[in-house]
Amino acid sequence: ELQFTAKTLNRQATKAQRDEKSEKTKLKKASIDRNTEGARIYASNAIRKKSESINLLRLSSRIDAVASRVETAVTMRQITGSMASVVKGMDKAMESMNLERISVVMDKFESQFADLDVQTSYMEDAMGATDAVSTPQDQIDLLLQQTAEENNIELAQGLKESALPEPATKQKEKPVEEDDKLAERLRAL
């Protein structure tokens, strides 16, 4: 049941990632239309969806870790029973002092101990991967800037001018360079 819950949370995280992409698309359209307020709202929604996705993945990981702990406890119970039978076998072997039998029992014991060690290290690795995430205003501004730069959109003056340089200079430089290249090609002909 824990694994089913973890899978459900993973599906919800994937849905949140799709919603984030949708909000980024809306952000791009609002930036093209020079809708500053709408762009801020879509950027905020995209960052919120990203945080939601990360939080769902984190919760899924924790539930998966709990499932691993439960599985480890069940395995420990089984190993304890196996170890008891190994000890009984060792007692019988010690009584007869059959070295071959003692060697087989010790090999079995070492094998079970190695399996337990692998399972314990896996559980510890699963529990060690959690962080806290927040969404400050500077991330919204950064996302707006990145979207504008990726799509060669000139940002409206309503945004923080100190935080967001205008990418319009890049747009103006490209046509000049292209004109120079075309002029050189014509001269060559």
Number of C-alpha atoms within 10 A of each C-alpha: 7 15 15 12 14 22 17 14 21 20 16 17 24 16 15 21 19 16 18 24 15 15 22 22 16 18 27 22 16 18 25 18 13 17 16 19 14 16 24 20 16 25 26 24 19 26 22 19 21 21 20 19 24 20 18 21 21 20 18 24 21 18 20 21 22 17 17 21 17 13 14 16 12 12 15 14 12 12 17 13 12 15 17 12 13 18 15 13 17 20 13 14 18 13 9 11 12 12 11 10 16 19 13 14 20 16 12 15 16 11 12 15 13 12 12 15 11 10 16 14 10 12 18 13 10 15 16 11 10 13 8 8 11 9 12 10 11 10 14 21 18 14 18 24 21 13 19 21 17 10 13 16 19 18 24 16 11 10 16 10 11 6 11 16 14 17 17 14 11 11 12 10 10 11 11 11 11 11 11 12 11 12 11 11 10 9 7 7 5
